[in-house]
């Protein structure tokens, strides 16, 4: 989701950056941008954490927790991270692939028998697909499984709104298998429920429930103490808000059954986790540091290198990828952004969540950055602005740190 015209980016932030002397630790342009979101009534509150060289160089929250309360937002606030869950699920499946318990090109039906009978809808007729759906295709969103919001009208009647009533991944995976594919497996990038299916595969192979697997193999080793499929911690969850008549209000429709794909009861590997920016930063740092954090390894460096390579070949239809045009095994791969010190951030790993949470990992600068608010629907412009302002702030910091002649 990079900006198509970098000159637009510079004009947006000129007023924020002019006259700013960015100290080595405060990243003032980022702070000013976040405050501008509050002042311009774009969000009720927001928070961000940035690390470089393994150390936190920025951690702040601005604004309020809710439009209906006066308590100020804290950077320890628990939030729903929605599709930022996908990267964690992808790491979990890669652990089992690394251990030889799953083959990345295994048919999904090897683990979930119902996938042996998957059909594809072509011109209103259900047919047998050209090939079986594989684990790799689930990870890369090329399985043909979509969401209702990525489906064309002909597919909408086949989607099961009663997914929200499923309390187990086992039942949910069976219903997803009964939905017709939107494209031939491996032929097209379609954002969808495939990552939820990965959660069920993890259950089958590990012989434990999905959340327990994540706690044992990712959350506990990385010290992610406030992450899970139910809100954890003393603070009340930050409510989802939306704009109605130019006013930010709690989004009651968001919590209704009509938003079933966002509010599933089962442990959704595609969008079900609650977390904090601190916890997610620890996950991002582990990936940035080749699978290890503070002596606790969750993946080998070879696996991290493999899973962060582009998987979208020229032969895959990419019309549903607005940006990025590259996708790895769990992360979007972003192009460089023009900063005051030239192009920065080439190849950084990134994704976001439906309620405007974003992250990126920039191995070239040893940087991780995580942002969260709870604004719905997803705002891709804020995502792009966050990427730019962090990279520009770091560039200004570098200039400020240079010895004066």
N, C-alpha and C positions, 0 to 999 in steps of 0.2 A: 504494500500500500504506500509506495513512495510517491512524493509529489511529482506531477508531470512537468511542472515548471518551477524550477528552483528560485527564479526571480520573485515569484509570488511569496515564497517562504521568507525571503529576506525582507520584503516589504511588510509582511505581517509582524515581524519581530524587531524592526528597526527601532521603534519607540522603546522597546524593552532593553535593547542592547546598547544604545547610544549613551555614552556617559557612564557606563558601568565599568568599574574596576573590579574584576572578579578575583577575589582572594583565593588562596590555594585550597580552601576547605568549604567555602559557603555556597558555591555555584549560584550566585545571586541571580543571574538571568533565569534559571529554573525556578527559583523562589518567586521572582517577579511574575513569571508566566502563570504559576499556580495561583498566586493571589489575584491575577487578572481574571482568571476563570470564576473566582468568587465574586469579584467586583462587577463583572459583566453578567452575573446571574446565569452562567452556563452550567455550574455545578453548585451543590450545597456545600460540599467539602471534598477535599482530595488529599492524597498523600503520595510520597515517592521516596524510594531509597536507591542510591547509586553507590556501587563499589568500584574500586580500581586497585589493581595489584593486591586483591584479597582483603582490602580494608574498606569499611564504609566511609565515604567522603561526603555523603548527603543523606539525611534522614529527617523529614519534616512532614507535618500535616497542617493544613490550613482549612478554615471554615468550620461548619457544624456537622454533627453526625446525621441530623435529620431536619427536614423543614418544619417538623412538628415539635421539635425540642430545642432547647438553648444550649445543651452541652456541646462543648467544643470537640472536634474530631481529634483523636489520638492516633499516632502512627502504629499503635498496637491494636487498632480496631480490626475486628473480624469481619470479613466481607465474603460474598459469594464470588468466586473467580470464574465460574462458568467454563468457557472453552480453554482457559489456561490449564484446566484439568487434563486436556488431551496430551500435552507434553509429558506429564507425569505418568499417564497410562502407557504412553509409548515407551518410556524408559523401563517401566515394569515389564512389558512384553519383551523388550530387548534383553533384559536380565535372563529371562527363560530361554531366549534364543541363544544367548551367549553360553548358557549352561548345557546346550544341546538337547533341551527338553521339548523345544518347538523348532520346526524348520520354517524359516521365513517364507518360503514358497510352498509350504504345506497347504492343501485345501482346507478351508475352514470346516468343511464337513467331517474332517478327521477328528475334530474336537466337539462339534455341535452337529449331530446327525441331520437335523432339520435342514441344514444348508445343502444337503444332497439333492433336495427337491426345489431349489430356488428357480424362479422363472424371470424372464425379462419381458417387459411390455413393449411390443412393437406394433404401431398403428392399431392400437386397441385390442391386439391379440396377445395372449400369454404364450410364450415360447420358451424352449430350452436354450439357455445361453451358450455361446460358442465354447466356453471353458468354465471350469470351476473357480469360484472366488477363493483367493489365497490370503494368507495372513499379511503379506506385504501390501496387497491392495487395500486391506482394511486400514493399515497404518497411513498410507499415502492418499487416502480418499479417492482411490481409483477403482473401487469395488463395484460401483454402480448404485450403491446404497446412498440415498439422500436424506434430507430433512424435508418436512412439508414446505418450509420457506425457501428451499432450493429446487422444489418440484414444479414442473409445469402442470397445467390444469388437468391433463389426462391422468396424472399419477395421484392427484389429491384424494380421490375416493378410496384408494387402496391403503392409505395411511391409517393406522390404528390409534385413535385418540385415547383409547383405553389403556395405552401404555402407562399413563400416569397412575393407574390403579394397580400396576404390577409392583409387588414388593420385593421380587427377586429378579436377579439378572437372568436366571435360567428361563423364566417365563418371558421376560422381555426379549431375550435373544431368539426364542422360538417365534415370537410375533414379528420381529424384524426379518427373520428368514422367510416369512410368508408374504412380505411386501415385495412387489415386483421390482427388479432392478431397473434403473433409469437409463443405463447404458451397458454395453458389453463389458465384462470385467477386464480391467487393465487398459481400457481405451480412452477414458475421459476423467478429468478431475471433477468430482462432485462432492461438495461438503455435506457430510451426513452422519448417520447413526453408527457407522462402522466402528468407531472407537468404543462405543458401548459394547459392541460384540467382543472386542478385544478383552474387556473386563471379564466377560463370561469365560473366554478361553483361559485366562489366568486362573480363574476359579477351578476349572476342570483339571488343568495340569498341576496346579499347586495343591489341590485337594483342601483348600481353605477358602473362606469368603474373601471377596475382593478387598474390602476395607482392611481386614486383618493382614492380608498380604502386603498392602501398601504400608501399613504401620510397621510391620516387621522389617521390610526390605528397603524402604525409602525414608519414611517419616522419622522413625526412631534413629537410624544411623546418622541422619543429617540434622537431628535436633529440631525437627519441625513439629513443635509441641502443640500448635494451635490449628493443625490442618486435619480435616476429616469430612465425612459426609453429613455431619450435623454440626451446627455452630458450637464452637468450643471457647471457653474463656469466660471471664467475668463480665465483659462489656456486652451490651445488647448488640445484635447484628445491625449493621448499617442498612436501612431500608432502601429498596429500589425506588428511584424517583424518575419522573418524566416531566416534560414541559407541556402544560395545558394553558392556553390563553396567555402565553408569555410568563407563566409562573411555574416554578418547580414544586411539584406535589408528589406525595407517595403514590406510586403506580399500582392501584388496586387491581386493575385488569391484568397486570403482569402475573399476579398470584392466582389467577383464575384457571379453570381447567382448560380454557382455550389455549393456554400457553404450556400445554402438557410436556412438550419437548424440553422446556426450560426447567420444569419443576417436577421431575420424575420422583417417585418414591424410592425406586430401586437405586443402587449405587452406580450412578451414571459415570462411566469413565470418560465420556465426552463433555460433561459439563456440570457434575454434581458437587464438586468440592468447595468447602469453605476454607479460608486461609487468612493469613496476614501478609503484608508486604515483607515483613522480616522473615517469615517462614519461606515465602516463595523466593526471596533473595538467596537463601541458603541452597535451595534446589538449583537455581540458576548458576550460583557459584560452583556447585559440584560439577555441572556440565562444563562450565568455562575452564575448570581446573582438571579436565580430562577424566571425570568420573569420580573424583575424590575430594572430600572436604574434611579438614582437620583430622586426617588419618583414617577416616572412614570411607571406604570405597564402595560405590554402588554399581559401577560399570568399569570394565577395563578401558584403558586409553584407546586401544584398538577398536573396541565397540563404539566408543564415542565418536571417533574419527569416521567410522563407517556410517553411523546413523545420522551424521550431520552433513553428509554429501547429498547433492541434488538427486532426486529420484524421478523427476518429471522429464521424461525423454522427449525429443522432438516429435515422436510419433503419437504422443498422448494429447488428446484434444484439451486445450487449456482455456476455452472460452469462458468457463465459470471461475477462472482465477483473475480477479480484477487486478491484483498485485498482492503478493509477489508472484512472479512467473516461475519461481523455483520453490520446491518443497522437498524437505528431507524426510527422514523417518521420524516425524513428530514436530518439526519446526518449519516455518516459512524462512526462506533465505532472502535477505534484503540487499538491495543495491546501495552503493555509496551515496552519501549526501554531501552537497557542496557546503562547506563551512568557510569561515574567514581564513583558515589555514589550508584550504583546498579540500579535496574529496576525502571523506572519512566514513568509516563504518561499513566498508565493503564486506559482504558475506556474513553479516551479523544474523544470528538466529532470533526468531521473533514469533509471537502470536498474541492474541488478545482474548478477552472475555466479553460476553454479551452486554454486561452492565459497565462497559468502558473501563476495564482493567487491561493493562498492557505490560509487556516486558520485552526486553531484548538482551542478547548476550553478544558482546563484540570481542571475540578472541584477539583480534589484531591490536586492541588497546587494553586488553585485560580488564574489560569493563562489563558490569551487569547493571541493568536499570529496570526498576519495577514501579509502576504507577497504578493507583486504584482510586476509583470513586464508585458510585452505584447508580449511574445514569443509564436509563434505557430509552430508546434502543441504542445499539452500538454506534459510536460516532468515529468514523475512520479518520476524519480530519484531526480530531484531538489526538488520535494515535500517531499520525504523521507529525503533528506539532511536537509531541513529546519526544519522538526520536530526534527531530531536528534540534530542539532546544537543549537536550542533554549533550549531543555531540558538539554543538556550538559552544555550550558552556565549558566543556572540557578543552576545546580549542582556545578559548579566551583565557582559561586558567593557565594553559601552557605558555601563552604569550606573556601573561603577567609574571610567570615564574622565571622568564629569561632574564639574565643579568643585564642591568641597564648600562649602556655605553657612556 
